Amino acid sequence: MTLTKLRICTFNARSLCSQARFAEFQAEVDKIKHDIIGIAEVKRRGSGRLNLPNDAVLLYAGHDNKTADGVGFYVSPHLKSRIAGFNAISPCVAELLLSVDRQDRMLCLIQVYAPTLTHNNTVYDAFLDDGSTLLARSAQLNTATPPNDEAADIYRHIVTNVKAAMQLATTHRPRTLALSVETLDMLQQRRELKRDANVRNSIEFAELCKTIRKAVQHDLQQHHLQLIDEAIRTGTLRRARSGLAKGRRQITTLGRNDGTCAFMTAEIMNIVRSFYKSFYHSSQQNNSSYADDDTSDVENDNAPPFLESEIRQALQKMKSGTSPGYDGITAEALSAGAESLAPILTRLFNNCLDHASIPEGFADAKTILMFKKGDATDIKNYRPISLLNTITKYSLRSSEIASTPSSTLQKQLSKPVFDRTSQPSITYMPLMSSSRRPPNIISLFSWSWLTMRRRSIRSRIQVSGKH
């Protein structure tokens, strides 16, 4: 779908560093018809991206050691999937790239905050140089078309129809407002007073602003207490944790091998993909002798077919309340449609066994890179946590998956699978053994990051007496 009309606004926030000021900003934004808001004087430390609880996105650039200056963008939920890159040039200059259509055309938005008269000429000249650099830059994205085979058609048909049914059947819980009605009324009163230039400098306006700041802090404290009381009453911290979270951070900059930094989402994904491909390729070479031994365990390619009853049982026993994978399908959606989905899922899984291949997207994972410590632009300082597609988890946990699958299919399911989301990474997906036979080796394990190799894992298992 091509973007044809956008509401682009600008806003001087004065500060978004405290929780109270940010809550006040969001309350004001809800009253404005907008798609993208360019923000000046963000005054947040560092630069990054926050995926907010209301599905909007805040991208910001600031100083690392002080809360001053700063620029950013506030992007509406319906446009966050079109964010192609965010380039934080300096605390006064930032660039946002939006994908306009499927023909690699980009919309470039530049937000600036010009240095005031208190700064010297050196700072102002650097500001002009940063702006000139952005205007001279161009960026491109690459796209790819997945192959069109029978298994891919079946899988695409399942995902499309289940997601359409989820959209019709889903009811969204109303978002609990942290600010009270009285505080929102005072914010509306302040907006009306701002229209009169004579009132802005009056004592009445100043006192109203002080009252609003105190009311916002009081409302936030009461909101936090309500979340804690609910957590004590229900015995779970999940909703309280999500209610107190300011948002989820996302990578906006990653270092290249030559020492420079990439800010385009597609290029960041390529950097991560290259890093993990190189790592696992070297790991597989070091363990080539064991790879040959693994394939000897699966000499018989005549794996028993999936039964519809077993697929239906796996659908009904799947744990609810889990997060969906890259396809966005939840366990509850598949369980609710078990009777209708069991035949077509059986056909899909048997097709994968017969042709010893899996469809495009079947093994994709929704992966989050967890930052540990050190340089945030170094890929080595992140650890991946991956969520498989729910349909893929069903196929792995179904009791009909044989302990002697096709060797070709096992290689496809055991190879590194790269994520295609805005948080790119990699996941290792071993094939689980069937409950019909005693497994020859522990079938599901995790890599000990960057240290243990497959050789040492297998040798330790053999020493422990497992066969």
Backbone hydrogen bonds, N-H to C=O, Kabsch-Sander energy under -0.5 kcal/mol:
donor,donor_aa,acceptor,acceptor_aa,energy
3,L,100,V,-1.8
8,I,6,L,-0.8
9,C,7,R,-0.5
9,C,36,I,-2.7
11,F,38,G,-2.5
13,A,11,F,-0.9
13,A,40,A,-1.9
14,R,40,A,-0.6
15,S,13,A,-1.6
16,L,42,V,-2.7
22,F,18,S,-2.0
23,A,19,Q,-2.3
24,E,20,A,-2.1
25,F,21,R,-2.1
26,Q,22,F,-2.3
27,A,23,A,-1.9
28,E,24,E,-1.8
29,V,25,F,-2.4
30,D,26,Q,-1.8
31,K,28,E,-1.2
32,I,29,V,-2.1
34,H,32,I,-0.8
35,D,7,R,-2.7
36,I,7,R,-2.1
37,I,74,Y,-2.1
38,G,9,C,-3.2
39,I,37,I,-0.5
39,I,72,G,-3.0
40,A,11,F,-2.4
41,E,70,G,-1.4
42,V,70,G,-1.2
43,K,69,D,-1.8
46,G,63,H,-2.9
48,G,60,Y,-2.0
49,R,250,Q,-0.7
50,L,58,L,-2.9
51,N,248,R,-3.2
52,L,50,L,-0.9
52,L,56,A,-2.3
55,D,52,L,-2.0
57,V,75,V,-2.3
58,L,50,L,-2.6
59,L,57,V,-0.5
59,L,73,F,-2.6
60,Y,48,G,-2.1
61,A,71,V,-2.7
62,G,46,G,-0.6
63,H,68,A,-0.6
68,A,66,K,-1.1
70,G,91,P,-1.2
71,V,61,A,-1.8
72,G,39,I,-2.0
73,F,59,L,-2.8
74,Y,37,I,-2.5
75,V,57,V,-2.9
75,V,73,F,-0.6
76,S,35,D,-2.5
79,L,76,S,-1.7
80,K,76,S,-0.6
80,K,77,P,-1.0
82,R,79,L,-1.5
83,I,80,K,-1.1
84,A,82,R,-0.6
84,A,97,L,-2.8
85,G,97,L,-1.2
86,F,263,F,-1.3
87,N,95,E,-2.5
88,A,86,F,-0.6
89,I,87,N,-1.2
89,I,93,V,-0.7
90,S,93,V,-2.2
93,V,90,S,-0.9
94,A,111,Q,-1.9
95,E,87,N,-2.3
96,L,109,L,-3.0
97,L,85,G,-2.7
98,L,107,L,-2.4
99,S,82,R,-2.8
100,V,98,L,-0.6
100,V,105,R,-2.6
101,D,105,R,-0.8
104,D,101,D,-0.5
107,L,98,L,-2.7
108,C,106,M,-0.6
109,L,96,L,-2.8
109,L,107,L,-0.5
111,Q,94,A,-2.3
113,Y,92,C,-2.1
119,H,116,T,-1.7
124,Y,120,N,-1.5
125,D,121,N,-2.7
126,A,122,T,-2.1
127,F,123,V,-1.8
128,L,124,Y,-2.0
129,D,125,D,-2.2
130,D,126,A,-2.2
131,G,127,F,-1.8
132,S,128,L,-2.1
133,T,129,D,-2.2
134,L,130,D,-1.8
135,L,131,G,-1.9
136,A,132,S,-1.2
137,R,134,L,-1.3
149,D,147,P,-0.7
153,D,149,D,-2.2
154,I,150,E,-2.3
155,Y,151,A,-2.6
156,R,152,A,-2.6
157,H,153,D,-2.1
158,I,154,I,-2.3
159,V,155,Y,-2.5
160,T,156,R,-2.3
161,N,157,H,-2.0
162,V,158,I,-2.5
163,K,159,V,-2.2
164,A,160,T,-1.7
165,A,161,N,-2.2
166,M,162,V,-2.4
167,Q,163,K,-2.0
168,L,164,A,-1.5
169,A,165,A,-2.1
170,T,166,M,-1.7
184,L,180,S,-2.0
185,D,181,V,-2.2
186,M,182,E,-1.9
187,L,183,T,-2.0
188,Q,184,L,-2.0
189,Q,185,D,-2.2
190,R,186,M,-2.2
191,R,187,L,-2.0
192,E,188,Q,-1.8
193,L,189,Q,-2.0
194,K,190,R,-1.9
195,R,191,R,-0.6
195,R,192,E,-0.7
196,D,193,L,-1.4
197,A,195,R,-0.7
199,V,196,D,-0.8
200,R,196,D,-1.1
202,S,199,V,-1.9
206,A,202,S,-1.6
207,E,203,I,-2.6
208,L,204,E,-1.9
209,C,205,F,-2.0
210,K,206,A,-1.9
211,T,207,E,-2.4
212,I,208,L,-2.3
213,R,209,C,-2.1
214,K,210,K,-2.0
215,A,211,T,-2.3
216,V,212,I,-2.6
217,Q,213,R,-1.9
218,H,214,K,-2.1
219,D,215,A,-2.5
220,L,216,V,-2.2
221,Q,217,Q,-1.9
222,Q,218,H,-2.2
223,H,219,D,-2.4
224,H,220,L,-2.2
225,L,221,Q,-2.1
226,Q,222,Q,-2.1
227,L,223,H,-1.8
228,I,224,H,-2.1
229,D,225,L,-2.6
230,E,226,Q,-2.2
231,A,227,L,-2.0
232,I,228,I,-2.2
233,R,229,D,-2.2
234,T,230,E,-2.6
235,G,231,A,-1.7
236,T,231,A,-0.6
241,R,237,L,-2.7
242,S,238,R,-2.2
243,G,239,R,-2.3
244,L,240,A,-1.8
245,A,241,R,-1.0
248,R,51,N,-2.2
250,Q,49,R,-1.6
254,L,262,A,-2.0
255,G,377,T,-3.4
256,R,260,T,-3.9
259,G,256,R,-1.2
262,A,254,L,-3.3
265,T,84,A,-3.3
266,A,84,A,-0.5
268,I,264,M,-2.5
269,M,265,T,-2.2
270,N,266,A,-1.7
271,I,267,E,-2.2
272,V,268,I,-2.3
273,R,269,M,-2.8
274,S,270,N,-2.6
275,F,271,I,-2.1
276,Y,272,V,-2.3
277,K,273,R,-2.4
278,S,274,S,-2.2
279,F,275,F,-2.0
280,Y,276,Y,-2.7
281,H,277,K,-2.0
282,S,278,S,-2.0
283,S,279,F,-1.7
284,Q,280,Y,-2.4
285,Q,281,H,-1.8
286,N,282,S,-1.9
287,N,283,S,-0.8
288,S,285,Q,-1.3
291,A,287,N,-1.8
292,D,288,S,-1.9
293,D,289,S,-1.4
294,D,290,Y,-2.0
295,T,291,A,-1.7
296,S,292,D,-1.0
297,D,293,D,-0.6
297,D,294,D,-1.2
298,V,295,T,-1.2
299,E,296,S,-0.7
301,D,299,E,-0.8
303,A,301,D,-1.8
311,I,307,L,-1.9
312,R,308,E,-2.4
313,Q,309,S,-2.1
314,A,310,E,-2.2
315,L,311,I,-2.2
316,Q,312,R,-2.0
317,K,313,Q,-1.6
318,M,314,A,-0.5
318,M,315,L,-0.6
325,G,329,I,-0.6
326,Y,387,L,-0.5
328,G,325,G,-1.2
334,L,330,T,-1.4
335,S,331,A,-2.3
336,A,332,E,-2.2
337,G,333,A,-1.2
338,A,335,S,-1.3
341,L,337,G,-2.7
342,A,338,A,-2.2
344,I,340,S,-0.6
345,L,341,L,-2.7
346,T,342,A,-2.3
347,R,343,P,-1.9
348,L,344,I,-2.0
349,F,345,L,-2.8
350,N,346,T,-2.3
351,N,347,R,-1.9
352,C,348,L,-1.9
353,L,349,F,-1.9
354,D,350,N,-2.8
355,H,351,N,-2.2
356,A,352,C,-0.8
357,S,352,C,-1.2
362,F,359,P,-1.8
364,D,361,G,-0.8
366,K,387,L,-2.8
367,T,365,A,-0.8
368,I,385,I,-2.9
370,M,368,I,-0.7
370,M,383,R,-3.6
371,F,369,L,-0.6
372,K,381,N,-2.4
378,D,375,D,-1.4
379,I,377,T,-0.6
381,N,378,D,-1.7
382,Y,379,I,-1.4
383,R,370,M,-2.2
385,I,368,I,-2.1
387,L,366,K,-2.2
388,L,386,S,-0.5
389,N,364,D,-0.8
393,K,389,N,-2.0
394,Y,390,T,-1.9
395,S,391,I,-1.9
396,L,392,T,-2.0
397,R,393,K,-2.1
398,S,394,Y,-1.3
401,I,398,S,-1.6
402,A,400,E,-0.6
410,Q,406,S,-2.6
411,K,407,S,-1.7
412,Q,408,T,-1.6
413,L,409,L,-2.2
414,S,410,Q,-1.5
415,K,411,K,-0.8
417,V,427,T,-2.0
419,D,425,S,-2.2
427,T,417,V,-1.6
429,M,415,K,-0.5
429,M,427,T,-0.6
437,R,434,S,-0.6
449,W,447,W,-0.8
451,T,448,S,-1.8
452,M,448,S,-0.7
457,I,453,R,-1.8
458,R,454,R,-2.5
459,S,455,R,-2.4
460,R,456,S,-2.0
461,I,457,I,-1.8
462,Q,458,R,-2.4
463,V,459,S,-2.2
464,S,460,R,-1.6
465,G,462,Q,-1.3
466,K,461,I,-1.7
